[in-house]
Amino acid sequence: MDDAKKKAVIFTVAVTQFTMPFMFSAVGITLPVMGREFGASGLDLSLVESVYIGSVAALLLPLGRLADMHGRQPMFRLGVLLFSIFTMLIGFAHNIETVIGLRMIQGMVGGMGIATNMALLTNSVPAEERGKAMGWAVAAVYVGLSAGPYVGGLVTSHLGWRWLYFLGMIPLGISYYVAHRNLNGRFRASDEKFDYPGSIVIALSVAAIVFGGTSLGAGWFGPVALIAGLAGVALFIYMQNKAEYPLVELTLFNERRDFSDAALVQFINYAGTFGIVFLFSLYMQSVKGFTPHDAGLVLVIQPIVQAVLSPLCGRLADKFSPRILALLGMLACTAGTIMGAMVTSQTTLPYLYTMFVVLGIGFALFSSPNMIILMSSVPPSRYGFASAISGGLRTIGMVFSMVIIAIFLSTIMGKAPVTPQSAAEYLTVMRFSLSSLAVLCGLAVLISIRSVLKKHRVAKNGLCVQSAGNSKEG
């Protein structure tokens, strides 16, 4: 692939990596305004978010498999085009039911891009430049998630909530134009058979986990859905072991330990860190008395550090061991999470600044090196599967992080709102939540250390074998 097409792939992947997570995190800030306009209930507003993330996560594995079978480039192009169209249509909705329906479709077609973007990047960029490219792409995800509430608040305050969707279509439209000009692949026939039963089971199971996890405080539905989803995953694994043409080749996890370790650590990274922004948004406004704007200025430190350092860390991963860089990143994420668990009502702003800088450095060091390990540990024919796994683990990890926080909120505060009057109880929630998240991050550190040591032993044994061979020749 020539240099122009390579840059086009990096650009369009980075734009979609930013926009799709952004459309999840930014919409949350618009919900109160939308709810007042439509007279929507709290349940209706929660569905605006949950149906989007649920439909994205539910279809990632089936879409990744279809892309491997029939073509990643046309799947990606179609996903970006449809996501652009349905993003614009939401801005014209005249009732909450239409918004919910369009958000569900938006998530489904968005999964087409998420399931293929990293596969396209891996396939289009030479191995020696892959770290830098993934640095830009991974940074875009975190910036989209973190900047969403701040940008969404500005747009909603000055232009209205509908303009979030109208303006969101602009970068997506540009991304589609670039992809259409440079990604010319067409859908192709395949002799492989598609696992429809497995696809249905995993889609329903993941949707149940997402909806259950985000509804734990809504009575019996949340726990029941969560348990049903976990049971469905167990059934899916059983079915895959028996299927002649499985959706997921479970042998990849057993035979390629680099892949399974990188996938597990990525899940833990998101599970252990995603909820931090949520916790500190409430902390700064309800405990410290910050305005939403001032709180956003503090929270934006982390994505700025990530955005600046991620491409640099990607370049380092092209030259040095990505395993060691990912380990250093997890160590920094763990340190930042521990710093968060030590926060009190008297904590100073410089301490918070330092904490978010440490977290930003950690995410930058971890993300693109770990993605390189994950994508390079599978054969090219399974790049779509690995890309889908990456996106799915990111989504499930985010939900898992919020489930942990929801458990402590419900057990310690019950239905009491987070206000200055309940600051002491909320600080207890923060301490228990962040301590639990720090334990998760510590587990990822241990897995990363094992991976580094294993790679070192393999390299050492290889040198010993080579040395012995040279001695015999001598």
N, C-alpha and C positions, 0 to 999 in steps of 0.2 A: 504494500500500500504506500502511495507517495506521501510526501510530507503534508501537502494540503489536505488530503483526505484524512490523514491521521489526526491533524489538528481539528478538523471538522468533527470527528468522532469524539474527541476529548471535550470539545465545546458542547455538543448536543447532549452528551451523557451528563456533564456537569450541570447543565441547565435543568435537566429532568431530575437529577439527584437533589437539586435545591428545591425545585418548585413543588414536587409531590409531597415531601415532608412539610414544606412550608404551608401547603394547603390544609394540613392537619392541625398544625400548631397555631396558625394565624386565625383560623375560623373561631377558635374558642373565645377570643376576645370580642367577637362580633355577636355572640349568642344572646346576651341580654338585650341588645338593641333589636335584633331580629325577633326575639320572643315578644317584646312589647308591640312591635308592628303587627305580628300575626296572632297575638293572643295565645301563644303556644305555652304548653305546660312544661314543667321541668323535665319530665320524661321525654317529651318531644325534642327538646333541645339536646338532651344527652344522646339521643339517637342520631342527631346530625353529625356528631363526632364518631360514635361507635360504629355506625353502619359503614362509614368510610374506611376506617382502619380495619374493621372486620372483613369487608369484602376484598380489600387489598391482600390481607394475609391469607384468606381462605383459598385464593386461586393461584398463589405464587408457584407452588409445586407443579400443578397441572400445566400452567402456562409455560414454565421453564422446560418441562418435558416436550410440550408441543413445539416450542422454539427449537430445541435440539433436533427434533424430527423433521420439521418443515421449513426452517429458516429463521434465524434470529433477526436479521436486518428488516425483513418485511413486518415481523411481529413488533419490533421496536417502533418502526415508522407508524404503523397503524395505531399502536397504543398512544403515541404522542399526539397524533391527529385527533383521535376520539376524546382524549383527555382535554385537549384544548376546546373542543366543541362543547362538551358537557360542563366544563368550567364556566364558559360564557353563558350557557343556558341557565345555570343556577342564578345568575344575576337578574334574570327576568322572571323568576318564580313569584307567584302571588299568594301562596299559602304554604304552611309548614310541611304539609304532606308532599307537595311537589319538591321542596328542598330535600327532604329525606330520600325520596325516590331517586332524584338526580345525584345525590351524594353517593348512594349505593352504586349506581352505574359508573360514576366518576372513579370510585375506588376499584371497581372491577377492571375497567380499561387501563387505569393507572398501573395495575399489576402487570400488564403486558410490557410496560417500560421497565419496571423494577426487576422483573424476572430475566431481563435480557441485557440491561445496560452494562453490568460488569463483565458479562460474557463478551460483548462487543469490544469493550476496552481491552480485555486480555487478548483477544484475537487480532486486534488491529495495531497494537503498539508493541514494538520489539521488547524482548525481555529486559534488555539493559536500560530501557527508558520507562518501564512499566510503573516503577515506584513513584516517579514524579507525576505521571498521569493519574494514578490512583490517589495520590495526595490531593490533587485538585478535586477529584470526584468525591472522595470521602469527606473532605472539608465542606463541600457543598451541602451534604446531608446535615451535618451538625449546624451549619450556619442557617439552613432552612428551618430546622426545628427550633433553634434558639432565638433567631431574629423574628420569627413569625408573630409572637404576641406583641412585640414592640411596633413592628411595621403595621400589623393589623390594627392596632390601636390608633395609630396616626391616620391611616386611611379611613377608618370608621368615624373618627372624630371630625375629620375635615370634609370628607366626601360622601360618607354613608357606607353601610356594609356591602351593598351591591357592587361597589367599585372595587372591592377586594377581588371579586371574580372577574370583572371586566379587565382590570389591570393585570391580573394573573395570566390572562390569555396571551398577553403580548410576548413575554419571553418564551412561552410554549409555542406560539406561532412561529417565532424566529427559529426555535429549535427544530420544529418540523420542516421548515424550509431548508435548513442546512442538511438535515437528515435525508430529505427527499433528493437533494442535489448530489449527495455524496455516498449514500448507502443504497446501492442499486439492486441488491439481491431481491429475488422473487420467491414466493412460496413454492415449495417443491413437494413432489410425492415422496412417500417413505414406505419401505417394506416392513418397518417395525409396526407392531400393534400397540395401540394406546390403552392404558389401564383405566377404563371408565369406572368400574366399581371402586377401585382404590382412590380415584380422583374425587368421587362423590363423598366417600367416607372421610378423607382428610380435609376436604373443603368444609364439610359440616362440623367436623371436630374442631378445627382451628377457629371457625366462626363462633362456636360455643365457648371456647376458651376465652376469646377476646370479649364477647358480650358478657360472659359470666364474670370475668375478671374486672371489667369496668362497671359492673352493676352489683358489686358485693354489698353496697349499702342500701339496695332497693328491695329488701325482703328476701324471700326464699328463692327467687329466680336466679340470682347471682351464683350462690353456692351450688345449686342443682345444675345449672348450665356448665359451670367450671368442672364439676365432677364428671358430667356426661362427656365433655370435651376430652378430658384426660383418658376416660375409658375408651373413647373413640380412637384416640391415638394408639392405645394399646392394641385395639382391634386392627387398625391399619398396619401396624408392624407385623402382626400375625398374618394378615392377608398378603403382605409383600413377600414374606418368606415362602408362601405357597404359590404365588402368582408365576405364570410362565413368562409374562412380559410385565415386570413390576414397574410401577411409577418411579420408585426409588430403589436403586441398587444398594441394599444395605451392606453388601460386601465392601463397598467403597469406604464405609466407616471402619470396618474391621481390618481391611487390607492396607488402607492408607491412613496411618495414624496421624500424619501431619494434618490431613484434612479434618479428621474428627476432633483433634485437639484445637485447631484454629476455629472450627465452628463452635465448639463448646465455650471457648474463651470469649468469642465475639458475643454469644448470648449472655454470658455472665457480665461482660463489660456494660452492655446496655441495661441489663437488669440491675446492676449495681450503681449506675450513675444517672439514668434518665430522670428519676424522680427528684433529683437535687434542685433543678430549676423550679419545679412546682413548689417544693418545700420552702425555698428561699424567697420566692415571690410572695407567698403568704407571710413569711417571717418579716420581711422588710416593710410590708404595708401594715400588718396587724400588730406586730410587736415593736418595730422601730418607728412606725408612724410615717414612713416614706409615702410620697405620692406614687401612683402607677408609673408616671414618667421617670421619676428619680430611681425607682426600683428597676425599671428597664435599663437605665444607663449603667447600673451596677452589673446586672445580669448579662449585658452585652459584652462584657470584658472577656468572658470565656470563649464565645464564638470568634471574636476578633483575634485572640491569641491562636486559636485553632486554624483560622483561615490564613493567617500569616505564616505559621510554622508547618502546616501539613504538606505543602509542596516541597519544602526543604527536607522534611523528614522522609518524604517519598524518595527524593534524590539520594538521601543517605542510605535508604534501603536498597537502592540499585548498586551501591558500592560496598556496603557492610552487611552483616548478618541481620536479616529482618526479624529473626527470632529474638535476638538480643535487644533490638530496638523496641519490639512489641513488649518484651518483659519490662524494660525501663518505663514504657508508657503505662503499663498496669501498676507498677510500683508508684508512679506519680498519681494515678487515679485513686489508688488506695490511700495514699497520703492526704490527698485533697478531701476525700470522703471522711477520713478520720478527723481532719481539721473541722469539717462541717459538724460532726457529732459533738465537738467541744464548744460550739457556739452557745452563748448565753445572751440575755437581754442587754448586757453591758458590752458586748463585743464591739470593737471599733471598726470603722470603715477600712483602714489599712489592712486589718486582718482579713476582712472579706475580700478585698482586692487581691491579696496574696493567695487566698484559697482558690479563687476563680482562675488566677494565672496558673497555679499549679495544676488545676484540673484541665485547663486548656492545653498546657504542655503535654500532660498525660495523654489526652485524646489524640493530639497530633502525632506523638511518638507511636501510639498503639495502632491507629486505624489503618493507614495505608500499608505498613509492613505486615500486619496480620491478614489484610485482604490479599496481599501478594502470596503469602503462604497458602491461604485457602484456595485461591484460584489456580495456582501453579501445581497443586498437588493432585489435580484430576486431569484425565486426558481431554484433549480439545473437544471430543465428541460429547462431553458432559459439562461444558462450560455453562450452558443454560441452566442445568440442574444446580451447579455450584452457585451461580448468581441468584437463583431463586431461593436456595437455602440461606444465603447471606441476607437477603431481604426479609425472609420469613423469620429468621432468628432475631433480626433487628426489631421487628414488630412485636413478636412474642416477648422479647426481653423488655421492651418498653411497657407492655401490659403487666408483666410480672413485677416490675419495679413499682408500678402504681398499686398493684394488689397488696404488696407489703405495706405500703404507706396507708392504704385504705383499712387494713386490718388494725393497725395501731390507732388510726383516727377513730374508728368505730368502738374499739375497746376502751380507749382512754377518754375520749371526748363525747362519745355517743353522737347524738344529733345536734349538739351545741355548736353554734357558729364560731368561726375563728375571729375573735375580736380582741381589742386591747384588754378587755376584762378577763378573757380566757387565755391570756398570754402564757401563764405558768403551765397550764395543761398542754398547750400547743408546743412549748419548748420540750416537754417530756416526750410528746409524739415525735418531734424532730430527733431527739437524742436516741430513742429506741430505733426509729426508722433508719437513721444514718449509720448507727452501729451495726444494724443487720446488713445494710448495703455494703459497709466496709468489710464485713466478714465474707460476703460474696466476692468482693474484689480480691481479698486475700486468697481465696480459693483459686481464682484465676491466676494469681501470681505463682502459686505452687504448681499449677498445670504448666505454666509458661517455663518455670525453672526446669521441670522434668523434660520438656521439649528441647530446651537448650542443651541440657546435659546429654540427652539421647543423641542429638545431632553431633555433639562433640565426640561422643564415643564412636559413632559410626565413622566420622572423619578420621579419628585416630586409628581405628581398626583398618580403614582403607589404606592409610599411610604405611601401617605395619605390613600389610599384605604386599603393597608395592615395593617396600624396602626388601622384603624377603625374596620377591621375584628378581629384583636387581642383583641381590647377592648370589642367587643361583646362576644367573647369567654370567656374573663375574667369575 
